[in-house]
Amino acid sequence: MGVHTTPRPSGGPLLGEEGTDPVKSLDRKLLRDLWALKTQVASIALVIACGIGGFIASFSTYESLSFSRDRYYDQARFPHVFATVKRAPASLEARIRAIPGVSEVETRVVRDAQLAVPGIVPPMIARLIGHDFARHGGMSRLTLKSGRWPSPGAKGEVVVNNRFMEARRLALGVEASVLLNGKRERLAIVGTVLTPEYIYATRGGGMPDDEWFAVMWMDARSLAAGFNMAGAFNSVQLRLARAASSQAVVEALDRILEPYGSFGGVGREDQISHKILSQEINQQRIFGTVLPSIFLLVAAFILNVVLHRQVNAQRGEIAALKALGYEDRRIAWHYLKFASVIVLLGAAIGVALGRWLGGAMTGLYTEFFHFPELNFRTLPWVVASGVAVAFLAAFGGALAAIQGVVRMKAAEALRPPAPAEFRPLLIERLGYAELATPAQRMILRNLERRPVRAALTVAGIAGSVAILLSGTFWVDAVEHFIDVQFNHVQRGEVTVGFVEPRDRSVVRELARLPGVKEAEANRVIPARLRAANRSYRTALTGLPDDARLFRIVDRDLAATPPTPGGVLLTKRLADRLGLAPGDAISVELLEGKRVKADLRVAGTVRELAHMNAYLRLEELNRLAREGPVVSGAGLRVDRADEASLLARLKEMPAVAVVIVTRTLLDTFRAQSARNILFFTSILTAFAATIAVGVVYNNARIQLAERAWELASLRVLGFTRGEVSVLLLGELALEIALAIPLGFVAGYWLSWLIISLMQHTEVIEIPLVILPDTYLYAGAVVVAAGVASALIVRNRIDNLDMVAVLKTRE
């Protein structure tokens, strides 16, 4: 016989046999309770698992991406400062190295050129970077992924970023051709590489274009000779000492490079690949905080209701435990263990779910971000935090349910709870009782009797609708963005960029090319905008007054032409600089004569893409002190003659860039569709889990509480269907109330998520939710409710009326 830690009750052992430890007796009671409520326990555990799994997946993906990025940056010696210049002598390198805080300098030649690959009709763009293959040190080190390095000094051999070769399904050894300063050169691709500078490879527009944009490294001397850049450079990278100020170094670097046509230096935080990668990483924290919080709140609510029902149903047992000497804390701990078992079960499922889901999410990111290694890892603090939050939520719900009964005196707890008070319905008091059938009045009366529970049930179901909407509206938002940007803003099928600014008459030459229906010129000049102590580097875009193929369109699809006598800013750019219409803004052009001038802000427009500044084409050319020149053109073309047009453009030395909108969109849609489908499927399953958890548990609790009432009605002659209507009708009414509330909550939850993510400079995500998305969210929740109702209906049909009627006090 073991030593008892608590006094033996005078009336004999409770809930066990002679000599049984009371603590073990309570544990056996716990197991019986858990088994009796096994389906409810499982449904609550699944809701908790969704919350923990979502938290672990999002934060582990965040940690995995951050760790991979930082480790890769250190290993490959990613620079801290970048600058581009028109042409600067190599002798400047010593002056740049002397800038306080600079520890390492690397100059190079970088040029964009048209790229042609056999078998591919649309022209592509290659970013050619000079590299010394005799040494592989320095900054932005290349990692050989396949093939071999070009032979040092070899002309015509290149390595290319690995993702381009994968996207194009090209084999090593394929020959490509590029236009080097107007001359077509043949290049053999001998290897593929990775680099921290192009973890996210884009020309700068923010959209992934792996199929149409290649980064190539070739012999530095050959590239310099091809563009008459021997003894000069147009790109410089710096690494800084640990305590150095990036901003101070950028300002000093700009002063040195300004006489040579500097386009302005930027710190690592503004380097396009790093910026997009960092924004995506930070978004994981938002998703990992907002959505799992809703799951855990719903789980706490369900657990509170289940335990409240359990405690009330066991008032007599609790009274007996008190009378036999059990302390309040031991009784409370018994019910907290009930909650703990559910949380532990949910945590076990959630950790496994989080690891699987996080691994899948990390795998999706390999489509966009290219690391030598991107391994998903689950850190202990992430798991511990997710489980701890789940325990806090569950214990909060459990304590709220048990504290009232546990504090009761034994004599008071032995008395059954006071019968519920019924009173006429509001519609009955108003004299409209005939509007509802007796069954409907019974349903409404039961809802009025427990308004708090009904409200919480409605809130839980509405939460599942809100989660579903906030996860599926992205399809609508992306399609709306595409429609605005490529059907209302950029309306040309082909965009052409020139090597150097050309006389405006070039537009007439383009209009005479085969298949061209309309040609429209534009002028783009990189510029730095300043207001007080704030600055931002962007481009001034000059558009003709009658622009049709490139228009300034706000998110409400209203066209806004450039205003004479002032600059038009996107709203986000104006907010960034702290400007309003009528304010003065300082403009520094970063090419040509590098003019500096003060302009007036003529207005703002809420564009969806980028942070732009617009002028009338004539005013921009006048500001730049140039004649009627243009730097690009948009073309509206006949699809039947598109191939012939693209072949002609490939052969034009003055053309540096050709972008076919349709091919860019096809690539973007194909990549985004996979991600959206994955996240939509996951959130649909999560939302259905919440809906089933709330509806099923509420139905089971009501069935347990009203079993005597329903059995009595059956004895009085009510059919199974009529009895089911009384219970399931109440659930149907709660779902009907919850769905429109969920629509409103989902809209505001989507707005919250977008607001937290709107620090991005690439695009402004529009809050667009189409009717089909609302219909889908409502249908999923209704389907989950119907599935739950069918399970409960089966229990009603198989109700043991004799046993139930015997339980009435």
Disulfide bonds with the S-S distance in Angstrom:
none
